[in-house]
Amino acid sequence: MLTPETDLHRHALVGRIAAGLAHDINGPIGVIIGFTDLAREAVRGNPTMDAASAIRLTEYLDMISNAATRARSLTRGVWTFAKTAPGTTGNVDVVRTIRMSAALATPELRGAKIESAATEDDLLQAEPGAKPLGPLVRADPALCAQAFVGLFLAAPGALPAGGSVSWNVMEIRGAVRIELSGRAHDGGPEQNWPVPEMARTAFEIQSGHIKTPGGPAVHAILPASSPAGEFQATRQAKASPR
C-alpha cells in the first residue's frame, strides 16, 4: 500500500527522469535555434533571391526560432523544477513559485481548456537580488513547487468543461494565505477542487495546511518569514496578464 511518503519518493524519481530528459532535449533545441540564425543570415546575404521570397522565408525562420525559444524555456523550467530535491528550508517567494508552477502545468491545463495568467517567462529563474513578487514563506522550495504543480494539475477535476484559474496571496498575522480559485466558462459545470494527497502532505510537512471551502477553490496556509509590514503595498498578489 502506498503511503504519502512513498508517493513523494515516487514523484522524486519521476522528477529525476524529467530533469534528464529536459537536459537532453535542450541540446537539440539549441541546435535548431543556432542553425535558424545561420539560415536567416544566409537569406539576408543572398543577392540572387528576390525581396518578396526573402521576406517570406525570413518570416518562416522567425516562426521556427520563436517556437524553439518557447520550447527551450519549457525544458529549462522542467529541468529547474525536477532537479531541485526537497530537504532545504529557506525563504520562498511564494508568488513566483505559484506562477512557475502554473506555467509548468499550462500544457495540461490548455489541453483541458483551462486558462491562467502564467507565461513561459515565469519558468525562468529570478535574477540574483530580484525583488520578491509577494510575501515570503518559510518553507522548502522544492516541496512548495511540487505541491502547487499538483494542485494546478488537479484543476480540470474542478472545471470539467474548462474555464480559468487565478490566485490571490496575502499575509495575515504571521501566516501567508494562498487562494486558488477556478471559474467555468459560460456558466459551465463547477465541482470541488480535488486535492492530491501528495500536495496535502507537502504542506503539512512545512507546518502548513490546506482547506477546501467548496466548489472550484482551495486555500493553502504557510508560515510567513517576511517582517511584518514589509509587503504592505503588495499584500494581495492577484493573477493578472502581464
Contacts in CASP RR format, 6 or more apart in sequence:
PFRMAT RR
TARGET T0000
AUTHOR 0000-0000-0000
METHOD contacts of the structure
MODEL  1
MLTPETDLHRHALVGRIAAGLAHDINGPIGVIIGFTDLAREAVRGNPTMD
AASAIRLTEYLDMISNAATRARSLTRGVWTFAKTAPGTTGNVDVVRTIRM
SAALATPELRGAKIESAATEDDLLQAEPGAKPLGPLVRADPALCAQAFVG
LFLAAPGALPAGGSVSWNVMEIRGAVRIELSGRAHDGGPEQNWPVPEMAR
TAFEIQSGHIKTPGGPAVHAILPASSPAGEFQATRQAKASPR
2 10 0 8 1.000
4 197 0 8 1.000
4 198 0 8 1.000
4 200 0 8 1.000
4 201 0 8 1.000
5 201 0 8 1.000
7 197 0 8 1.000
7 198 0 8 1.000
7 201 0 8 1.000
8 86 0 8 1.000
8 146 0 8 1.000
8 198 0 8 1.000
8 201 0 8 1.000
8 202 0 8 1.000
11 146 0 8 1.000
11 198 0 8 1.000
12 85 0 8 1.000
12 86 0 8 1.000
14 82 0 8 1.000
15 81 0 8 1.000
15 82 0 8 1.000
15 83 0 8 1.000
16 82 0 8 1.000
16 83 0 8 1.000
17 82 0 8 1.000
18 78 0 8 1.000
18 79 0 8 1.000
18 81 0 8 1.000
18 82 0 8 1.000
19 78 0 8 1.000
19 79 0 8 1.000
19 82 0 8 1.000
19 83 0 8 1.000
20 79 0 8 1.000
20 82 0 8 1.000
21 78 0 8 1.000
22 75 0 8 1.000
22 76 0 8 1.000
22 77 0 8 1.000
22 78 0 8 1.000
22 79 0 8 1.000
22 82 0 8 1.000
23 75 0 8 1.000
23 79 0 8 1.000
25 71 0 8 1.000
25 75 0 8 1.000
26 72 0 8 1.000
26 75 0 8 1.000
26 76 0 8 1.000
26 79 0 8 1.000
29 68 0 8 1.000
29 71 0 8 1.000
29 72 0 8 1.000
29 75 0 8 1.000
30 68 0 8 1.000
30 72 0 8 1.000
32 64 0 8 1.000
32 65 0 8 1.000
32 68 0 8 1.000
33 65 0 8 1.000
33 68 0 8 1.000
33 69 0 8 1.000
33 72 0 8 1.000
36 61 0 8 1.000
36 64 0 8 1.000
36 65 0 8 1.000
36 68 0 8 1.000
37 65 0 8 1.000
39 61 0 8 1.000
40 58 0 8 1.000
40 61 0 8 1.000
40 62 0 8 1.000
40 65 0 8 1.000
43 49 0 8 1.000
43 54 0 8 1.000
43 57 0 8 1.000
43 58 0 8 1.000
43 61 0 8 1.000
44 54 0 8 1.000
44 58 0 8 1.000
46 54 0 8 1.000
49 57 0 8 1.000
70 120 0 8 1.000
73 120 0 8 1.000
73 121 0 8 1.000
73 123 0 8 1.000
73 124 0 8 1.000
74 107 0 8 1.000
74 120 0 8 1.000
74 123 0 8 1.000
76 123 0 8 1.000
76 124 0 8 1.000
77 100 0 8 1.000
77 103 0 8 1.000
77 104 0 8 1.000
77 123 0 8 1.000
77 124 0 8 1.000
78 104 0 8 1.000
80 123 0 8 1.000
80 125 0 8 1.000
81 100 0 8 1.000
81 104 0 8 1.000
81 145 0 8 1.000
81 149 0 8 1.000
84 141 0 8 1.000
84 142 0 8 1.000
84 145 0 8 1.000
85 142 0 8 1.000
86 140 0 8 1.000
86 142 0 8 1.000
86 143 0 8 1.000
86 146 0 8 1.000
87 140 0 8 1.000
87 142 0 8 1.000
87 143 0 8 1.000
88 140 0 8 1.000
88 141 0 8 1.000
88 142 0 8 1.000
89 138 0 8 1.000
89 139 0 8 1.000
89 140 0 8 1.000
89 206 0 8 1.000
90 138 0 8 1.000
90 139 0 8 1.000
90 140 0 8 1.000
90 141 0 8 1.000
90 225 0 8 1.000
91 136 0 8 1.000
91 137 0 8 1.000
91 138 0 8 1.000
91 225 0 8 1.000
91 226 0 8 1.000
92 136 0 8 1.000
92 137 0 8 1.000
92 138 0 8 1.000
92 139 0 8 1.000
92 140 0 8 1.000
92 141 0 8 1.000
92 144 0 8 1.000
92 225 0 8 1.000
93 126 0 8 1.000
93 132 0 8 1.000
93 133 0 8 1.000
93 134 0 8 1.000
93 136 0 8 1.000
94 134 0 8 1.000
94 135 0 8 1.000
94 136 0 8 1.000
94 137 0 8 1.000
94 139 0 8 1.000
94 144 0 8 1.000
94 169 0 8 1.000
94 176 0 8 1.000
94 178 0 8 1.000
94 222 0 8 1.000
95 132 0 8 1.000
95 133 0 8 1.000
95 134 0 8 1.000
95 135 0 8 1.000
95 169 0 8 1.000
95 237 0 8 1.000
96 122 0 8 1.000
96 126 0 8 1.000
96 132 0 8 1.000
96 133 0 8 1.000
96 134 0 8 1.000
97 141 0 8 1.000
97 144 0 8 1.000
97 145 0 8 1.000
97 148 0 8 1.000
98 148 0 8 1.000
98 167 0 8 1.000
98 169 0 8 1.000
98 178 0 8 1.000
99 117 0 8 1.000
99 118 0 8 1.000
99 122 0 8 1.000
99 133 0 8 1.000
100 118 0 8 1.000
100 122 0 8 1.000
100 123 0 8 1.000
100 145 0 8 1.000
101 145 0 8 1.000
101 148 0 8 1.000
101 149 0 8 1.000
101 150 0 8 1.000
101 151 0 8 1.000
101 152 0 8 1.000
102 109 0 8 1.000
102 116 0 8 1.000
102 117 0 8 1.000
102 118 0 8 1.000
102 122 0 8 1.000
102 148 0 8 1.000
102 152 0 8 1.000
102 165 0 8 1.000
102 167 0 8 1.000
102 239 0 8 1.000
103 118 0 8 1.000
103 119 0 8 1.000
103 120 0 8 1.000
103 122 0 8 1.000
103 123 0 8 1.000
104 123 0 8 1.000
104 149 0 8 1.000
104 152 0 8 1.000
105 116 0 8 1.000
105 149 0 8 1.000
105 150 0 8 1.000
105 152 0 8 1.000
105 153 0 8 1.000
105 155 0 8 1.000
106 116 0 8 1.000
106 118 0 8 1.000
108 152 0 8 1.000
108 153 0 8 1.000
108 156 0 8 1.000
109 115 0 8 1.000
109 116 0 8 1.000
109 152 0 8 1.000
109 153 0 8 1.000
109 155 0 8 1.000
109 156 0 8 1.000
109 165 0 8 1.000
112 155 0 8 1.000
112 156 0 8 1.000
112 159 0 8 1.000
112 162 0 8 1.000
113 161 0 8 1.000
113 162 0 8 1.000
113 163 0 8 1.000
113 185 0 8 1.000
114 155 0 8 1.000
114 156 0 8 1.000
114 159 0 8 1.000
114 162 0 8 1.000
114 163 0 8 1.000
114 164 0 8 1.000
114 165 0 8 1.000
115 163 0 8 1.000
115 164 0 8 1.000
115 165 0 8 1.000
116 152 0 8 1.000
116 164 0 8 1.000
116 165 0 8 1.000
116 166 0 8 1.000
116 239 0 8 1.000
117 166 0 8 1.000
117 239 0 8 1.000
117 240 0 8 1.000
117 241 0 8 1.000
117 242 0 8 1.000
118 239 0 8 1.000
119 242 0 8 1.000
121 242 0 8 1.000
132 226 0 8 1.000
132 231 0 8 1.000
133 234 0 8 1.000
133 237 0 8 1.000
134 169 0 8 1.000
134 231 0 8 1.000
134 234 0 8 1.000
134 237 0 8 1.000
135 169 0 8 1.000
135 170 0 8 1.000
135 171 0 8 1.000
135 176 0 8 1.000
135 224 0 8 1.000
135 226 0 8 1.000
135 230 0 8 1.000
135 231 0 8 1.000
135 235 0 8 1.000
135 237 0 8 1.000
136 176 0 8 1.000
136 224 0 8 1.000
136 225 0 8 1.000
136 226 0 8 1.000
137 144 0 8 1.000
137 176 0 8 1.000
137 222 0 8 1.000
137 223 0 8 1.000
137 224 0 8 1.000
137 225 0 8 1.000
138 206 0 8 1.000
138 222 0 8 1.000
138 223 0 8 1.000
138 224 0 8 1.000
138 225 0 8 1.000
139 206 0 8 1.000
139 222 0 8 1.000
139 223 0 8 1.000
140 205 0 8 1.000
140 206 0 8 1.000
143 202 0 8 1.000
143 205 0 8 1.000
143 206 0 8 1.000
144 202 0 8 1.000
144 206 0 8 1.000
144 222 0 8 1.000
146 198 0 8 1.000
146 199 0 8 1.000
146 202 0 8 1.000
147 198 0 8 1.000
147 199 0 8 1.000
147 202 0 8 1.000
147 203 0 8 1.000
147 220 0 8 1.000
148 199 0 8 1.000
150 196 0 8 1.000
150 198 0 8 1.000
150 199 0 8 1.000
151 180 0 8 1.000
151 193 0 8 1.000
151 195 0 8 1.000
151 196 0 8 1.000
151 199 0 8 1.000
151 218 0 8 1.000
151 220 0 8 1.000
152 165 0 8 1.000
152 180 0 8 1.000
153 196 0 8 1.000
154 193 0 8 1.000
154 194 0 8 1.000
154 195 0 8 1.000
154 196 0 8 1.000
154 199 0 8 1.000
155 165 0 8 1.000
155 180 0 8 1.000
155 182 0 8 1.000
155 193 0 8 1.000
155 216 0 8 1.000
156 162 0 8 1.000
157 191 0 8 1.000
157 193 0 8 1.000
157 194 0 8 1.000
158 182 0 8 1.000
158 190 0 8 1.000
158 191 0 8 1.000
158 192 0 8 1.000
158 193 0 8 1.000
158 194 0 8 1.000
158 215 0 8 1.000
158 216 0 8 1.000
158 217 0 8 1.000
159 165 0 8 1.000
159 182 0 8 1.000
159 183 0 8 1.000
159 184 0 8 1.000
159 189 0 8 1.000
159 190 0 8 1.000
159 191 0 8 1.000
159 216 0 8 1.000
160 189 0 8 1.000
160 191 0 8 1.000
161 184 0 8 1.000
161 185 0 8 1.000
161 188 0 8 1.000
161 189 0 8 1.000
162 184 0 8 1.000
162 185 0 8 1.000
162 188 0 8 1.000
163 182 0 8 1.000
163 183 0 8 1.000
163 184 0 8 1.000
163 185 0 8 1.000
164 182 0 8 1.000
164 183 0 8 1.000
164 185 0 8 1.000
165 180 0 8 1.000
165 181 0 8 1.000
165 182 0 8 1.000
165 183 0 8 1.000
165 239 0 8 1.000
166 180 0 8 1.000
166 181 0 8 1.000
166 182 0 8 1.000
166 183 0 8 1.000
166 238 0 8 1.000
166 239 0 8 1.000
167 178 0 8 1.000
167 179 0 8 1.000
167 180 0 8 1.000
167 181 0 8 1.000
167 237 0 8 1.000
167 238 0 8 1.000
167 239 0 8 1.000
168 178 0 8 1.000
168 179 0 8 1.000
168 181 0 8 1.000
168 236 0 8 1.000
168 237 0 8 1.000
168 238 0 8 1.000
168 239 0 8 1.000
169 176 0 8 1.000
169 177 0 8 1.000
169 178 0 8 1.000
169 179 0 8 1.000
169 236 0 8 1.000
169 237 0 8 1.000
169 238 0 8 1.000
170 176 0 8 1.000
170 177 0 8 1.000
170 179 0 8 1.000
170 235 0 8 1.000
170 236 0 8 1.000
170 237 0 8 1.000
171 177 0 8 1.000
171 224 0 8 1.000
171 226 0 8 1.000
171 229 0 8 1.000
171 231 0 8 1.000
171 235 0 8 1.000
174 223 0 8 1.000
174 224 0 8 1.000
174 228 0 8 1.000
175 221 0 8 1.000
175 222 0 8 1.000
175 223 0 8 1.000
175 224 0 8 1.000
176 221 0 8 1.000
176 222 0 8 1.000
176 223 0 8 1.000
176 224 0 8 1.000
177 219 0 8 1.000
177 220 0 8 1.000
177 221 0 8 1.000
178 219 0 8 1.000
178 220 0 8 1.000
178 221 0 8 1.000
178 222 0 8 1.000
179 217 0 8 1.000
179 218 0 8 1.000
179 219 0 8 1.000
180 193 0 8 1.000
180 217 0 8 1.000
180 218 0 8 1.000
180 219 0 8 1.000
180 220 0 8 1.000
181 216 0 8 1.000
181 217 0 8 1.000
182 190 0 8 1.000
182 193 0 8 1.000
182 216 0 8 1.000
182 217 0 8 1.000
183 190 0 8 1.000
183 216 0 8 1.000
184 190 0 8 1.000
184 216 0 8 1.000
190 215 0 8 1.000
190 216 0 8 1.000
191 215 0 8 1.000
191 216 0 8 1.000
192 212 0 8 1.000
192 214 0 8 1.000
192 215 0 8 1.000
192 216 0 8 1.000
193 212 0 8 1.000
193 214 0 8 1.000
193 215 0 8 1.000
193 216 0 8 1.000
193 217 0 8 1.000
193 218 0 8 1.000
195 210 0 8 1.000
195 212 0 8 1.000
195 218 0 8 1.000
199 210 0 8 1.000
200 209 0 8 1.000
200 210 0 8 1.000
203 209 0 8 1.000
203 210 0 8 1.000
203 220 0 8 1.000
203 221 0 8 1.000
203 222 0 8 1.000
206 222 0 8 1.000
206 223 0 8 1.000
207 222 0 8 1.000
207 223 0 8 1.000
208 220 0 8 1.000
208 221 0 8 1.000
208 222 0 8 1.000
208 223 0 8 1.000
209 220 0 8 1.000
209 221 0 8 1.000
210 218 0 8 1.000
210 219 0 8 1.000
210 220 0 8 1.000
210 221 0 8 1.000
211 218 0 8 1.000
211 219 0 8 1.000
211 220 0 8 1.000
211 221 0 8 1.000
212 218 0 8 1.000
212 219 0 8 1.000
213 219 0 8 1.000
END
